[in-house]
Amino acid sequence: MAKQFYRFLSHIQEGGLRRDIARISCTHRKNVDNWIKCQLPRLPRLASEIPRFPTPHNWMWLPISTKGKSFTNWIKVPFRVKYHDAVRYVLSQISSVETKQMRDWTRSFGKISKSNALGYVLGVICSDGYFQRKSVVERVALNLSKTYDWSKNFGDGFCYCLGRIGINAHQIADSISLYEWDDSIRESYTMNWISESSPILNWIKRSCLGFQLKGSKSNIDAEWIIDAPKDFRICFIQGVSDGDGTVTSMLAEISTTSEGEFYSRVLDSLGFSTKFSDSRVLIHRVEDIPKAAHLPLFKFASGRQKKLNHLSRMTQVSSEAGYMSESEKELIQSLIKQDYGRSEIRFKIWEELRISRSEVAIWRFKKSLDDSQNPEQND
């Protein structure tokens, strides 16, 4: 539409019938009528609304609000973020969302600075969040499994952080999808959150994260995050971990197919010694587990943080758990009957008995139990 409009501008000065101008401009007569009435196409209209005041070199004007078909509330932003001070300046021009819901979230989650809120938002977008383009303006969405009782906390926390940087977001209707597993069709129940469309998200996508314009996301190109203040880096990795992190009976890890090196560098800058292996960033050293729990590694994925806290305390007690009591044996047998894995059993033993039993010991007990129940297989 913009190309036809600029053809129209070049021919309207020559005069002539509107139908002829429409034909030469390769557009409809109705469009010519609207343009003569100053009802411009979106992109030319946007260009006409840009403030005429100059910006610093490699900076631009960005609208942060829409009113009808017009963009309003213009702020100065860098084309590409290269240092955190630029982010701090941009955020100083943005007002947080002020609603009853935001006040409720502030009471629930505590006050978070705009800078740290942005760090968390960037981390979630790099993990479970994704962009959705509506016309020329982006919005961001998050879908989480209803399997976890902390998904609601995670989704609301993400919306709260978006609100702190001036973007309205809320929960929408749950959804059900079907998938195939072991030759059977199963249902997956999902909780969903979505933001309003906001030019701020366009800036976040391209300028803050270095994603390509097309598609939902691409490889991170954001070296400035590595050099950002410590609190910002912590919030970024918390957003990543809430989405793609997990805790096993031995370590904490972040799943990623393409950003392992970048996440490792962020964690290393926070004092961890990580390893990237098989699409996972591993926090594997025993001495790093309490540090990860204290950080904390997870922000709104409260169930994962609770598990990490347990693992931290387990690593700090003696590895010699002693002989198994009858109550411990009964607990393990009960969990085995419920199809719990060795890792889950280890956490359950800690939660209920405060005993740090190794997976190897659990495996040996299970094997002896199997052998006693099937003696003929040992002949």
Phi, psi and omega in degrees: 000321181297321181297316179297323180296317181288332171295318178302316181298323182287337183258337184296330181292337180279348180079183180121174179289148182296325180294326178288320178297321178297318180295314181294327181276358180060045180217180181275154178301324181298322179296318179299317178301316181294319183293324177295331177274009180068024172268088191277156171298163188302307185295312175299323178296318178299316180299324181288340182269349181296131178304148182273354180289144182288155174244161175300163180302133180067022172243166182211169174272137179230127175281141179246002179220156173236142177226104187067237178260008183253152175261138184224177178054071183277138177231164179267130179222153176283148175302312177228131178286129179238348179204154187292331179302326178294320177297317179300320179293317179300314182295333178293342180267355185250136176263138177292156176292135179243098177221168176299320180299318178296322178294322177295316179295323178298319177294323182284315188259344185088159182289136176232138181291159178300319181298311180292326176298317177297318178304316179294316179302316179300318180296317179295319179299324179287343181252265186271338180284162179204154180275146171230124181267128173245106188063233182263357185249138183273155164225170184232145184229160179216128178239128183229145180293141176282358179298324185266132182287349180263002181300321179300317179297317180297310182297317179293322178297321177297315179297323179298315179294322175299318179298327180294334178256024170086018182241119177289136177210153184202166177279142176242185185299145174293163180223160178234132176233157180253143176215159182262133180213121181052049177063021176227154179265126181239162180255142176240123182260129188233139172262143189229143175227149180212150179261169169289161172286131184213132175301337177301323180291327173300316180294318178299315183298309187271315189272322182276315185261344180073021177290156173288154182293322181279145177085175182282318180199162177216192182296142179292135172228079188214065182301333183299334180297323181299327183262004181289165177304154185303315181301322179295315180296322178298313181296324177298311183289333174295319177297318177297314184291321177302325180275311189242007181271162175204165179232126175258186181284355183234336187202173172248148183211160175235125179276133178198141178265338188226347187247020183302315181296318182294313180298321178299319180294321177296314180295319178299323179293343178263007174098011178263157172246104188254167177223135178256119184209132175051051177062030179221138170264119188255128166262094196248341181288137182303319183289344180273342182296311176299325178296319179294321179293323182286335187309307350275156183292327181249145182253300182251347175279073191298327179295321178291320178294322177300318179295320179294322177298318177299313181299321179300314180291326179296324181286342184264355176261170182298138178286346178272095184279350180082187181291150177284129174282167179296323180294324178291318179297318180296320179297315181297316180299320179296319181290324177298317179297334179269012177065031173286141175279171183299321180297315180293322179297318180302316179292321180295320178299318180294316183298320187265328185241352183056041175246129179267086182266133182287156176296326179298316179295321178294319179298317180296319179296316179297320180294317179295325177294315178297319181295321181290331180275341181228064184297331182295334181285348182264354180286000000 
